[in-house]
């Protein structure tokens, strides 16, 4: 799982109620099978994880393109909204992504103030993964 430990982006696949897969490129941080991402509380991946915790993860590029033969990791995702969990996740992501993470947080605040953002609350998604 060393490739996940150093990846800039991963394709996080969650599953709809009918079982169809939806992949989304996300920032990730963590190591050795325990990872975290953040997203909005009403985002599609959040809704899907609340119904079905199964996930699939592969290293990808910014646009979500996976280069074969990138390993596929499977596991479970858990949505956590408590402040301590979210603070720890955001601190870890800020450490890894630095100015890019800070810039995204700033853009989200500006969009919300201008009435162009959705104003979603942020949640942490904790991933427990194993080799595929």
Backbone as CSV, one residue per row, in Angstrom:
resi,resn,N_x,N_y,N_z,CA_x,CA_y,CA_z,C_x,C_y,C_z
1,UNK,0.799,-1.196,0.000,0.000,0.000,0.000,0.844,1.263,0.000
2,UNK,2.114,1.088,-0.176,3.024,2.230,-0.177,2.629,3.254,-1.235
3,UNK,2.078,2.792,-2.377,1.674,3.733,-3.415,0.550,4.656,-2.925
4,UNK,-0.343,4.157,-2.087,-1.400,4.994,-1.524,-0.834,5.983,-0.506
5,UNK,0.174,5.555,0.234,0.773,6.404,1.270,1.371,7.680,0.671
6,UNK,1.845,7.611,-0.576,2.498,8.754,-1.201,1.688,9.367,-2.342
7,UNK,0.527,8.815,-2.645,-0.280,9.286,-3.779,-0.789,10.709,-3.565
8,UNK,-0.791,11.512,-4.626,-1.399,12.849,-4.579,-2.910,12.731,-4.756
9,UNK,-3.343,11.811,-5.616,-4.768,11.618,-5.890,-5.078,10.139,-5.937
10,UNK,-6.273,9.798,-5.498,-6.759,8.432,-5.665,-8.166,8.478,-6.223
11,UNK,-8.517,7.435,-6.918,-9.874,7.263,-7.406,-10.620,6.484,-6.329
12,UNK,-11.575,7.164,-5.684,-12.385,6.555,-4.636,-13.696,6.103,-5.271
13,UNK,-13.911,4.809,-5.277,-15.138,4.261,-5.850,-16.088,3.867,-4.741
14,UNK,-17.301,4.415,-4.818,-18.382,4.068,-3.901,-19.501,3.457,-4.730
15,UNK,-20.499,2.889,-4.058,-21.508,2.119,-4.779,-22.921,2.591,-4.483
16,UNK,-23.692,2.729,-5.565,-25.100,3.119,-5.446,-25.912,1.963,-4.877
17,UNK,-27.170,2.245,-4.530,-28.055,1.206,-3.994,-28.229,0.049,-4.965
18,UNK,-28.188,0.341,-6.276,-28.346,-0.721,-7.273,-27.042,-1.476,-7.545
19,UNK,-25.963,-1.077,-6.838,-24.677,-1.768,-6.970,-23.742,-1.162,-7.995
20,UNK,-24.197,-0.185,-8.768,-23.314,0.412,-9.769,-22.257,1.288,-9.081
21,UNK,-21.074,1.285,-9.674,-19.915,1.970,-9.105,-19.821,3.404,-9.595
22,UNK,-19.394,4.302,-8.695,-19.149,5.698,-9.044,-17.763,6.061,-8.517
23,UNK,-16.856,6.420,-9.430,-15.480,6.762,-9.045,-15.304,8.276,-9.031
24,UNK,-14.570,8.764,-8.018,-14.311,10.190,-7.857,-12.856,10.380,-7.462
25,UNK,-12.110,11.272,-8.155,-10.740,11.544,-7.712,-10.765,12.414,-6.448
26,UNK,-9.962,12.048,-5.450,-9.911,12.779,-4.189,-8.479,12.857,-3.687
27,UNK,-8.232,13.830,-2.801,-6.986,13.874,-2.052,-7.111,12.882,-0.911
28,UNK,-5.985,12.315,-0.528,-5.992,11.282,0.520,-4.758,11.436,1.390
29,UNK,-4.886,11.065,2.636,-3.726,11.021,3.511,-3.891,9.843,4.457
30,UNK,-2.783,9.343,4.961,-2.791,8.196,5.855,-1.703,7.219,5.472
31,UNK,-1.749,6.054,6.081,-0.748,5.037,5.767,-1.214,3.671,6.253
32,UNK,-0.564,2.662,5.698,-0.713,1.272,6.130,-2.156,0.801,6.268
33,UNK,-2.995,1.190,5.307,-4.363,0.695,5.295,-5.382,1.586,5.964
34,UNK,-4.942,2.650,6.644,-5.856,3.576,7.310,-5.683,4.966,6.700
35,UNK,-6.730,5.450,6.033,-6.649,6.700,5.284,-7.844,7.581,5.585
36,UNK,-7.741,8.850,5.176,-8.843,9.781,5.386,-8.929,10.739,4.204
37,UNK,-10.147,11.108,3.868,-10.441,12.150,2.891,-11.519,13.037,3.517
38,UNK,-11.716,14.222,2.959,-12.809,15.070,3.417,-13.691,15.409,2.225
39,UNK,-14.947,15.703,2.508,-15.908,16.058,1.466,-17.113,16.713,2.116
40,UNK,-18.054,17.109,1.306,-19.270,17.722,1.819,-20.238,16.686,2.366
41,UNK,-21.041,17.112,3.337,-21.970,16.171,3.969,-23.122,15.746,3.068
42,UNK,-23.366,16.484,1.979,-24.426,16.079,1.054,-23.869,15.631,-0.292
43,UNK,-22.550,15.449,-0.377,-21.928,14.970,-1.613,-22.411,13.552,-1.927
44,UNK,-22.415,13.222,-3.194,-22.855,11.893,-3.615,-22.108,10.770,-2.922
45,UNK,-20.791,10.896,-2.818,-20.016,9.819,-2.185,-20.386,9.648,-0.720
46,UNK,-20.723,10.763,-0.064,-21.136,10.694,1.337,-22.456,9.936,1.453
47,UNK,-23.408,10.278,0.614,-24.708,9.601,0.627,-24.551,8.112,0.324
48,UNK,-23.723,7.807,-0.677,-23.529,6.392,-1.042,-22.876,5.615,0.092
49,UNK,-21.884,6.211,0.761,-21.211,5.516,1.864,-22.135,5.283,3.052
50,UNK,-23.066,6.184,3.266,-24.012,5.978,4.365,-24.929,4.788,4.087
51,UNK,-25.145,4.473,2.822,-25.975,3.324,2.454,-25.176,2.033,2.293
52,UNK,-23.920,2.179,1.879,-23.086,1.017,1.605,-21.630,1.406,1.871
53,UNK,-20.992,0.873,2.908,-19.632,1.281,3.260,-18.526,0.720,2.359
54,UNK,-18.858,-0.141,1.399,-17.839,-0.744,0.536,-17.177,0.312,-0.346
55,UNK,-15.851,0.245,-0.450,-15.087,1.150,-1.311,-14.024,0.378,-2.077
56,UNK,-13.608,1.000,-3.166,-12.480,0.529,-3.964,-11.611,1.759,-4.198
57,UNK,-10.291,1.621,-4.087,-9.378,2.756,-4.220,-8.215,2.367,-5.124
58,UNK,-7.858,3.294,-6.041,-6.685,3.128,-6.900,-6.007,4.487,-7.045
59,UNK,-4.696,4.485,-7.172,-3.964,5.714,-7.437,-4.358,6.201,-8.829
60,UNK,-4.553,7.519,-8.952,-4.937,8.094,-10.238,-4.287,9.461,-10.397
61,UNK,-4.608,10.134,-11.514,-4.139,11.502,-11.704,-5.236,12.478,-11.281
62,UNK,-4.986,13.757,-11.453,-5.908,14.815,-11.056,-7.318,14.622,-11.622
63,UNK,-7.405,14.086,-12.813,-8.697,13.910,-13.483,-9.346,12.553,-13.220
64,UNK,-8.702,11.747,-12.391,-9.286,10.454,-12.044,-8.876,9.316,-12.962
65,UNK,-7.935,9.582,-13.864,-7.488,8.526,-14.786,-6.512,7.597,-14.080
66,UNK,-6.840,6.335,-14.079,-6.011,5.301,-13.457,-5.097,4.715,-14.514
67,UNK,-3.810,4.608,-14.181,-2.862,4.008,-15.117,-2.714,2.526,-14.804
68,UNK,-3.076,1.662,-15.753,-2.853,0.225,-15.522,-1.366,-0.020,-15.371
69,UNK,-0.934,-0.874,-14.553,-1.670,-1.804,-13.712,-1.759,-1.339,-12.261
70,UNK,-2.329,-0.177,-11.998,-2.458,0.322,-10.618,-3.224,-0.682,-9.767
71,UNK,-2.668,-1.069,-8.625,-3.365,-2.030,-7.764,-4.725,-1.486,-7.311
72,UNK,-5.653,-2.381,-7.108,-6.970,-2.030,-6.592,-7.019,-2.463,-5.133
73,UNK,-7.367,-1.517,-4.265,-7.516,-1.804,-2.839,-8.996,-1.752,-2.499
74,UNK,-9.440,-2.675,-1.691,-10.843,-2.712,-1.286,-10.937,-2.515,0.221
75,UNK,-12.101,-2.140,0.663,-12.288,-1.942,2.090,-13.605,-1.273,2.388
76,UNK,-13.613,-0.525,3.500,-14.825,0.144,3.953,-14.522,1.603,4.233
77,UNK,-15.553,2.422,4.050,-15.473,3.837,4.368,-16.504,4.176,5.425
78,UNK,-16.127,5.042,6.347,-17.037,5.465,7.404,-17.083,6.986,7.429
79,UNK,-18.285,7.544,7.324,-18.477,8.988,7.362,-18.493,9.427,8.826
80,UNK,-17.647,10.409,9.143,-17.593,10.935,10.507,-17.758,12.452,10.477
81,UNK,-18.658,12.945,11.291,-18.941,14.378,11.308,-18.528,15.051,12.606
82,UNK,-18.086,14.290,13.599,-17.734,14.916,14.877,-16.519,15.833,14.690
83,UNK,-16.507,16.965,15.387,-15.467,17.984,15.206,-14.030,17.477,15.364
84,UNK,-13.798,16.573,16.316,-12.432,16.079,16.536,-11.924,15.301,15.324
85,UNK,-12.777,14.473,14.770,-12.404,13.668,13.612,-12.136,14.555,12.404
86,UNK,-13.001,15.532,12.194,-12.837,16.444,11.070,-11.580,17.286,11.227
87,UNK,-11.321,17.793,12.420,-10.125,18.614,12.664,-8.853,17.816,12.392
88,UNK,-8.820,16.571,12.845,-7.641,15.723,12.625,-7.443,15.456,11.129
89,UNK,-8.541,15.191,10.422,-8.463,14.925,8.981,-7.963,16.157,8.232
90,UNK,-8.524,17.319,8.559,-8.114,18.536,7.859,-6.672,18.914,8.175
91,UNK,-6.239,18.680,9.395,-4.847,18.958,9.749,-3.899,18.048,8.961
92,UNK,-4.251,16.777,8.852,-3.410,15.826,8.106,-3.365,16.193,6.620
93,UNK,-4.509,16.559,6.051,-4.541,16.954,4.640,-3.780,18.260,4.423
94,UNK,-3.899,19.213,5.353,-3.168,20.475,5.246,-1.666,20.238,5.299
95,UNK,-1.238,19.303,6.123,0.182,18.976,6.213,0.685,18.391,4.895
96,UNK,-0.086,17.519,4.287,0.333,16.870,3.047,0.241,17.800,1.843
97,UNK,-0.847,18.552,1.720,-1.101,19.343,0.513,-0.765,20.824,0.637
98,UNK,-0.445,21.280,1.845,0.051,22.639,2.061,-0.827,23.734,1.485
99,UNK,-0.207,24.592,0.682,-0.904,25.762,0.142,-2.105,25.371,-0.712
100,UNK,-2.052,24.217,-1.376,-3.183,23.799,-2.211,-4.428,23.557,-1.353
101,UNK,-4.245,22.919,-0.217,-5.371,22.667,0.679,-5.913,23.995,1.218
102,UNK,-5.010,24.884,1.628,-5.428,26.191,2.145,-6.184,26.978,1.074
103,UNK,-5.712,26.917,-0.156,-6.374,27.637,-1.250,-7.777,27.096,-1.504
104,UNK,-7.954,25.797,-1.427,-9.298,25.222,-1.653,-10.250,25.628,-0.543
105,UNK,-9.768,25.639,0.677,-10.612,26.072,1.799,-11.030,27.537,1.621
106,UNK,-10.090,28.373,1.190,-10.391,29.782,0.959,-11.420,29.945,-0.165
107,UNK,-11.229,29.236,-1.265,-12.178,29.306,-2.378,-13.575,28.853,-1.958
108,UNK,-13.650,27.815,-1.148,-14.956,27.344,-0.654,-15.650,28.436,0.155
109,UNK,-14.893,29.120,1.027,-15.478,30.198,1.842,-15.958,31.351,0.963
110,UNK,-15.161,31.729,-0.043,-15.532,32.824,-0.940,-16.792,32.459,-1.725
111,UNK,-16.838,31.253,-2.273,-18.028,30.812,-3.031,-19.279,30.862,-2.165
112,UNK,-19.158,30.393,-0.941,-20.311,30.381,-0.037,-20.767,31.808,0.261
113,UNK,-19.832,32.697,0.531,-20.187,34.101,0.816,-20.836,34.781,-0.379
114,UNK,-20.425,34.399,-1.583,-21.004,34.986,-2.790,-22.314,34.302,-3.193
115,UNK,-22.704,33.307,-2.426,-23.938,32.598,-2.737,-23.806,31.628,-3.886
116,UNK,-22.584,31.271,-4.237,-22.351,30.359,-5.353,-21.993,28.944,-4.893
117,UNK,-21.685,28.812,-3.639,-21.356,27.494,-3.110,-22.580,26.845,-2.510
118,UNK,-22.485,25.590,-2.217,-23.614,24.861,-1.660,-23.710,25.021,-0.152
119,UNK,-22.655,25.501,0.474,-22.683,25.678,1.915,-22.760,24.371,2.677
120,UNK,-22.213,23.307,2.115,-22.228,22.009,2.783,-21.321,22.023,4.004
121,UNK,-21.713,21.263,4.995,-20.815,21.002,6.113,-19.771,19.998,5.624
122,UNK,-18.577,20.077,6.180,-17.515,19.151,5.785,-17.531,17.951,6.721
123,UNK,-17.304,16.765,6.151,-17.194,15.536,6.933,-15.887,14.839,6.573
124,UNK,-15.448,13.995,7.472,-14.261,13.165,7.219,-14.739,11.775,6.837
125,UNK,-14.088,11.205,5.851,-14.368,9.810,5.485,-13.124,9.009,5.828
126,UNK,-13.290,8.105,6.769,-12.189,7.243,7.188,-12.261,5.944,6.397
127,UNK,-11.146,5.605,5.768,-11.065,4.409,4.931,-10.198,3.359,5.607
128,UNK,-10.688,2.163,5.658,-9.902,1.015,6.107,-9.774,0.101,4.914
129,UNK,-8.545,-0.031,4.405,-8.307,-0.744,3.148,-7.427,-1.955,3.336
130,UNK,-7.570,-2.880,2.433,-6.712,-4.072,2.377,-6.332,-4.308,0.926
131,UNK,-5.291,-5.076,0.723,-4.879,-5.392,-0.643,-6.011,-6.058,-1.389
132,UNK,-6.122,-5.712,-2.667,-7.219,-6.220,-3.497,-7.060,-7.616,-3.931
